[in-house]
C-alpha cells in the first residue's frame, strides 16, 4: 500500500508542477488552486508512504516520478523538444527509480 501511495503522490507532483507553471505567478485562480491542492495531497501521501519506505528510497522515487512525469507532459502536450538525449536521460531516471524499488 505504501508503494501505491508513493506512486500516486509522485503523479500528484507532476500535477502541481504543471499547475504551477500554468498559474502565471499565482495570478490565475484555477491553476493556483489545483497547484495548492495537488501539493498538499502529494506531500501528505509522501509523508504517509515514508512510514514504511526508507526516506532515501521514497524521496528519490517520488522525485523521479514527478520529474519524469513533468518532463513527459512538457514534451507531449506543451511543445517542449523531445530529443533523443532528453528521452535517454529520462529513461535513465526511470531505470534508477526501478532499481531503487527492486533493491529496496
Residue, then its C-alpha position, 0 to 999 in steps of 0.5 A: x500500500x505504501x508503494x501505491x501511495x508513493x506512486x500516486x503522490x509522485x503523479x500528484x507532483x507532476x500535477x502541481x508542477x504543471x499547475x504551477x507553471x500554468x498559474x502565471x505567478x499565482x495570478x490565475x485562480x484555477x491553476x493556483x488552486x489545483x497547484x495548492x491542492x495537488x501539493x498538499x495531497x502529494x506531500x501528505x501521501x509522501x509523508x504517509x508512504x515514508x512510514x514504511x519506505x526508507x526516506x532515501x528510497x521514497x524521496x528519490x522515487x517520488x522525485x523521479x516520478x514527478x520529474x519524469x512525469x513533468x518532463x513527459x507532459x512538457x514534451x507531449x502536450x506543451x511543445x517542449x523538444x523531445x530529443x533523443x538525449x532528453x528521452x535517454x536521460x529520462x529513461x535513465x531516471x526511470x531505470x534508477x527509480x526501478x532499481x531503487x524499488x527492486x533493491x529496496 
